[in-house]
Amino acid sequence: MKPVYAFILTCAAAFAAPLPGSDAGNAPPLADVLKRLDQTASQFRTMSAKAASVDHTVVLNSDDPESGTVYMKKSGSGVQGLMNTILPDPKTSVFSGREVQVYYPNMKQIDIYDTGKNGEQLEQFLTLGFGTSAADLQKTYDIKVLPTENIRGEKAVHLQLIPKSEEARKMIAKVELWIGEHDYPIQEKIYEPSGNYHLVSYSDVQINSPSFKDQDVQLKLPSTGIKKNYPSRQ
């Protein structure tokens, strides 16, 4: 289910810059960071941004970049997310409820995945840093504040999160978040147990924009000629 995994990581997602140097080893107290995240989480409703990612494979020492736009909406009924990948190959991925759909316009094909029991876990990754309360973060992760860093001219609080659940650690070994001056992630690095990692950077981030529409997180398909696949049933 790599398309599902990649989509969740990118949304939890300018091309990703190299990791910057730390800022004199200064790290704010964890309690202060969690308080700031709690304040923004309580106000979070929608998000849109340009996103770029690099999937690094250790064995091959190779990088696979992607870039596009990402949209997310959080409401009482749950989380919806959509990512339009522009380069290198166009595709649209959407997450809603326990279902992920990946549409490939050049092939006129859509893959539909039922995330099943992993749906709640995937939703947590999707909202990581965007609307996640301090209590939920502390319940799910062991959190450490690393030295503040400078990313693209912006000071960012650097957090390391290690999943407490053994089941979650089978998928994610650890997550690093760089929280910008507006208390939302501007960069994420997610490590697999294999050592492979997924690095994402965000730019032009818009939080709770009045121009955000429900249609921004809805998949738009041609009325005919689309082949549907259900890989999770195979």
Sequence and secondary structure as in RCSB ss.txt:
>XXXX:A:sequence
MKPVYAFILTCAAAFAAPLPGSDAGNAPPLADVLKRLDQTASQFRTMSAKAASVDHTVVLNSDDPESGTVYMKKS
GSGVQGLMNTILPDPKTSVFSGREVQVYYPNMKQIDIYDTGKNGEQLEQFLTLGFGTSAADLQKTYDIKVLPTEN
IRGEKAVHLQLIPKSEEARKMIAKVELWIGEHDYPIQEKIYEPSGNYHLVSYSDVQINSPSFKDQDVQLKLPSTG
IKKNYPSRQ
>XXXX:A:secstr
 HHHHHHHHHH          BSTT    HHHHHHHHHHHHHH  EEEEEEEEEEEETTTTEEEEEEEEEEEEEE
TTEEEEEEEEEESS EEEEEETTEEEEEETTTTEEEEEE GGGHHHHHHHHTTTSS  HHHHHHHEEEEEEEEEE
ETTEEEEEEEEEES HHHHTT SEEEEEE TTSSEEEEEEE TTS EEEEEEEEEEES TT  GGGGS    SS 
 EEE GGG 
